[in-house]
Amino acid sequence: MAEEQKHLLRQIVEDFLDKGDHASLKTALEEKRSSDISEIIEILENEERRVVFDILDKSVSAEVLEKVDEATRAELFEILEDKELAELISELNPDDAADVLSELPAEDRDEVLEYMPLAEADQIKDLMSYSEDSAGGIMDPILVNVSETATIGEAIREIQNAEIDEDFFSVYVVNSSGQLIGDVRIRDLIRKHDDTSIKHLIDTDTIHVKVGTDQEEVRNIFSKNDLIVVPVIDNSGVLVGRITADRVIEVAEEEAAEDIYTMAGTDAAELENISIIHAARVRMTWLLPCLAGTAVTALAGLIFKNIFAQIDIPYIFTTAIIFAPMIAAISGNAGLQTAAIVISGLATGDLAAIKISEVFAREVRVAIFVAISCGIIGGVICGFLPNLLNSYSSEASASSARDDSTALVGHNAAEKAIDADDSGNKVTFKEHIRIVIAFSVAMFSAIMVSTTLGLFLPFLFRRVKIDPAISAGPLVTTANDSISVIIYLTLVLVLA
């Protein structure tokens, strides 16, 4: 819904609510889609939501309940009675009903299920027994299937009697044990005589997925094969449900949002509650380990400071440490870029069939070019900036000395200027060149290390069943910072 229309509908709803004109409000909402109403529900107060749900038809209320965001739905759970909630959930498709119920605490979920018909409740429980990120968790158990011994006429009558309100494009054929044999397209059914045996039309090369298949893989299967629907079988090959393209679109949105949250150092749990404390707690679970990681970097810096002091060159450490953030930032971003490319490839399946050695060969070549470029450019900056500032400082000191000499005895002013120039240790030209070399080599090394981590960690995490997006999150970038600073200061120490 366009923003202007959304704003206008909001004004109309709030106006009727303020006037208490529920009849006019009902008429106005009857003309709107459930998706439009759900957007309005999200910005209303709970008392106003209660009124809207009271005047809407149950079927529309159920769709609204399913379409609102998780934070709003959590608040609706508070204002809806268990019996009322059960009636609304009964209006939804089983897969959507299972998704909504899964957001309730276990004890509340059981209470709602008690108000539902036993067969319907059992069906929803079966769906909830699967992982929510699997094909079983997102499938719709309602479908049309016939025996391999059926005729086309019997298949058509099965379609006519089916309690299904969504479009479908094929009839699934199963054997006597309920195992999937294949499917028959609707267009093929209507071309043949009713007495024709359906087994002559079966496409046995039907693409299917198992209940345990990850929803991300299901999405990739749909995308690569231009599917509209795919059947779901259990580990014994028994047909148990189907997944439609509209459900896969929802999955794609969920997966994309989940990866973004993970890479940003938070997660979708923020949307389950609008509490500021809750959101802060979710974020702090990621930030506290990062704080510990930065403490490690600080500790490494202090250790190196003591080492430089012990060998009587603390001034070199003072100059060198100024450039450490440059190496940490550039190498961290380089690793993040590689990780993002790999994560995206794994998520879309583009890298699924590619050997890690092939990906490594490509990314290493890219990383070497980037590392050399950043090392050279960074080295120039490292060599130029101190000289620029020293030149400015010398001019300022000379000017200050000249000003002082007009008020003091010339001889004393000159002595003061010389003393100011000679006080403390200074980085010599040779020492500065060594810092520049250490900086350039460290920049190259840190980029190569962070790129390697960005390349391998997503594959490693995927193998051990951890979301690869974590490898691009704050934890890993913090680790990159520590590693890059240690590499840099070690090289400065060696070359000093």
NORJO-V611666 format. One record per pair of residues at least 12 apart in sequence whose C-alpha atoms are under 8 Angstrom apart, sorted by the first residue. I is the first residue (numbers start at 0). J is the second residue. If there is no record, write none. Layout:
# NORJO-V611666
i:I j:J
i:I j:J
This chain:
# NORJO-V611666
i:0 j:35
i:5 j:35
i:5 j:38
i:5 j:39
i:8 j:39
i:9 j:39
i:11 j:24
i:12 j:24
i:16 j:47
i:21 j:54
i:25 j:54
i:25 j:55
i:28 j:55
i:29 j:55
i:33 j:59
i:33 j:60
i:33 j:62
i:33 j:63
i:33 j:66
i:34 j:62
i:34 j:63
i:34 j:66
i:36 j:63
i:37 j:63
i:37 j:64
i:37 j:66
i:37 j:67
i:38 j:67
i:40 j:67
i:40 j:71
i:41 j:67
i:41 j:68
i:41 j:71
i:45 j:74
i:45 j:75
i:45 j:78
i:48 j:75
i:49 j:78
i:57 j:86
i:57 j:87
i:57 j:90
i:58 j:87
i:58 j:90
i:58 j:91
i:60 j:87
i:61 j:87
i:61 j:88
i:61 j:90
i:61 j:91
i:62 j:91
i:65 j:95
i:65 j:99
i:68 j:270
i:69 j:270
i:69 j:271
i:69 j:272
i:70 j:270
i:70 j:271
i:70 j:272
i:70 j:273
i:73 j:102
i:73 j:271
i:73 j:272
i:81 j:107
i:81 j:110
i:81 j:111
i:81 j:114
i:82 j:111
i:82 j:114
i:84 j:111
i:85 j:111
i:85 j:112
i:85 j:114
i:85 j:115
i:86 j:114
i:86 j:115
i:89 j:115
i:89 j:119
i:92 j:139
i:93 j:122
i:93 j:123
i:93 j:126
i:93 j:139
i:93 j:140
i:93 j:141
i:94 j:123
i:94 j:126
i:94 j:136
i:94 j:137
i:94 j:138
i:94 j:139
i:94 j:140
i:96 j:123
i:97 j:123
i:97 j:124
i:97 j:126
i:97 j:127
i:98 j:127
i:98 j:131
i:101 j:127
i:129 j:210
i:129 j:211
i:130 j:211
i:132 j:213
i:132 j:214
i:132 j:215
i:133 j:210
i:133 j:211
i:133 j:212
i:133 j:213
i:133 j:214
i:134 j:208
i:134 j:209
i:134 j:210
i:134 j:211
i:134 j:212
i:134 j:213
i:134 j:214
i:134 j:217
i:134 j:231
i:134 j:242
i:135 j:209
i:135 j:210
i:135 j:211
i:135 j:212
i:135 j:231
i:135 j:240
i:136 j:210
i:137 j:214
i:137 j:242
i:137 j:246
i:138 j:231
i:138 j:240
i:138 j:241
i:138 j:242
i:138 j:243
i:139 j:240
i:139 j:241
i:139 j:242
i:140 j:239
i:140 j:240
i:140 j:241
i:141 j:163
i:141 j:240
i:141 j:241
i:142 j:161
i:142 j:163
i:142 j:240
i:142 j:241
i:143 j:157
i:143 j:158
i:143 j:161
i:143 j:170
i:143 j:171
i:144 j:157
i:144 j:170
i:144 j:171
i:144 j:172
i:144 j:173
i:145 j:157
i:145 j:170
i:145 j:171
i:145 j:172
i:145 j:173
i:146 j:172
i:146 j:173
i:146 j:174
i:146 j:175
i:147 j:172
i:147 j:173
i:147 j:174
i:147 j:175
i:147 j:180
i:147 j:197
i:147 j:198
i:148 j:196
i:148 j:197
i:148 j:198
i:149 j:196
i:149 j:197
i:149 j:198
i:150 j:193
i:150 j:194
i:150 j:195
i:150 j:196
i:150 j:197
i:151 j:188
i:151 j:191
i:151 j:192
i:151 j:193
i:151 j:194
i:151 j:195
i:151 j:196
i:151 j:197
i:152 j:192
i:152 j:193
i:152 j:194
i:152 j:195
i:153 j:193
i:154 j:170
i:154 j:197
i:155 j:188
i:167 j:228
i:168 j:184
i:168 j:185
i:169 j:182
i:169 j:183
i:169 j:184
i:169 j:185
i:170 j:182
i:170 j:183
i:170 j:184
i:170 j:185
i:171 j:183
i:172 j:201
i:173 j:238
i:176 j:237
i:177 j:237
i:177 j:238
i:178 j:232
i:178 j:235
i:178 j:236
i:178 j:237
i:178 j:238
i:179 j:232
i:179 j:236
i:179 j:237
i:179 j:238
i:180 j:201
i:180 j:203
i:181 j:201
i:181 j:202
i:181 j:203
i:181 j:204
i:181 j:205
i:182 j:201
i:182 j:202
i:182 j:203
i:182 j:205
i:183 j:197
i:183 j:200
i:183 j:201
i:183 j:202
i:187 j:200
i:206 j:229
i:206 j:230
i:207 j:229
i:207 j:230
i:207 j:231
i:207 j:232
i:208 j:229
i:208 j:230
i:208 j:231
i:208 j:232
i:209 j:231
i:209 j:232
i:209 j:233
i:209 j:234
i:210 j:231
i:210 j:232
i:210 j:233
i:210 j:234
i:214 j:250
i:215 j:250
i:215 j:251
i:215 j:254
i:215 j:346
i:215 j:347
i:216 j:348
i:217 j:247
i:218 j:247
i:218 j:248
i:218 j:250
i:218 j:251
i:219 j:347
i:219 j:348
i:221 j:244
i:221 j:247
i:226 j:244
i:227 j:243
i:227 j:244
i:228 j:241
i:228 j:242
i:228 j:243
i:228 j:244
i:229 j:241
i:229 j:242
i:229 j:243
i:230 j:242
i:258 j:468
i:259 j:468
i:261 j:468
i:261 j:469
i:261 j:472
i:262 j:468
i:262 j:469
i:262 j:470
i:262 j:471
i:262 j:472
i:262 j:473
i:263 j:472
i:263 j:473
i:264 j:282
i:264 j:285
i:264 j:286
i:264 j:472
i:264 j:473
i:265 j:281
i:265 j:282
i:265 j:285
i:266 j:281
i:266 j:282
i:268 j:281
i:269 j:281
i:285 j:473
i:285 j:474
i:286 j:473
i:288 j:474
i:289 j:473
i:289 j:474
i:289 j:477
i:292 j:474
i:292 j:477
i:292 j:478
i:292 j:481
i:293 j:477
i:293 j:480
i:293 j:481
i:295 j:481
i:296 j:480
i:296 j:481
i:296 j:484
i:296 j:485
i:299 j:481
i:299 j:485
i:300 j:484
i:300 j:485
i:303 j:316
i:303 j:488
i:304 j:316
i:307 j:492
i:314 j:424
i:314 j:425
i:314 j:426
i:315 j:426
i:315 j:430
i:315 j:495
i:318 j:426
i:319 j:434
i:319 j:488
i:319 j:491
i:320 j:488
i:322 j:381
i:322 j:438
i:323 j:484
i:323 j:487
i:324 j:484
i:326 j:438
i:326 j:441
i:326 j:442
i:326 j:445
i:326 j:483
i:326 j:484
i:326 j:487
i:327 j:445
i:327 j:479
i:327 j:480
i:327 j:481
i:327 j:483
i:327 j:484
i:328 j:480
i:329 j:442
i:329 j:446
i:330 j:442
i:330 j:445
i:330 j:446
i:330 j:447
i:330 j:449
i:330 j:450
i:330 j:479
i:330 j:480
i:330 j:483
i:331 j:446
i:331 j:449
i:331 j:476
i:331 j:479
i:331 j:480
i:333 j:366
i:333 j:446
i:333 j:449
i:333 j:450
i:334 j:446
i:334 j:449
i:334 j:450
i:334 j:451
i:334 j:452
i:334 j:453
i:334 j:454
i:334 j:476
i:335 j:450
i:335 j:453
i:335 j:471
i:335 j:476
i:336 j:453
i:337 j:362
i:337 j:450
i:337 j:453
i:337 j:454
i:338 j:450
i:338 j:452
i:338 j:453
i:338 j:454
i:338 j:456
i:338 j:457
i:338 j:470
i:338 j:471
i:339 j:453
i:339 j:468
i:339 j:471
i:341 j:453
i:341 j:454
i:341 j:457
i:342 j:457
i:342 j:467
i:342 j:468
i:359 j:454
i:362 j:450
i:362 j:454
i:363 j:447
i:363 j:450
i:363 j:451
i:366 j:446
i:366 j:447
i:366 j:450
i:367 j:443
i:367 j:447
i:370 j:442
i:370 j:443
i:370 j:444
i:370 j:446
i:370 j:447
i:371 j:443
i:373 j:439
i:373 j:442
i:373 j:443
i:374 j:438
i:374 j:439
i:374 j:440
i:374 j:441
i:374 j:442
i:374 j:443
i:375 j:439
i:377 j:438
i:377 j:439
i:377 j:442
i:378 j:435
i:378 j:436
i:378 j:438
i:378 j:439
i:379 j:435
i:381 j:435
i:381 j:438
i:382 j:431
i:382 j:432
i:382 j:435
i:396 j:416
i:397 j:416
i:400 j:412
i:400 j:413
i:400 j:415
i:400 j:416
i:430 j:495
i:433 j:491
i:433 j:494
i:433 j:495
i:434 j:491
i:434 j:494
i:434 j:495
i:437 j:487
i:437 j:490
i:437 j:491
i:437 j:494
i:438 j:487
i:438 j:490
i:438 j:491
i:440 j:487
i:440 j:490
i:441 j:483
i:441 j:486
i:441 j:487
i:441 j:490
i:442 j:483
i:442 j:487
i:444 j:483
i:444 j:486
i:445 j:482
i:445 j:483
i:445 j:486
i:449 j:479
i:453 j:470
i:453 j:471
i:456 j:470
i:457 j:469
i:457 j:470
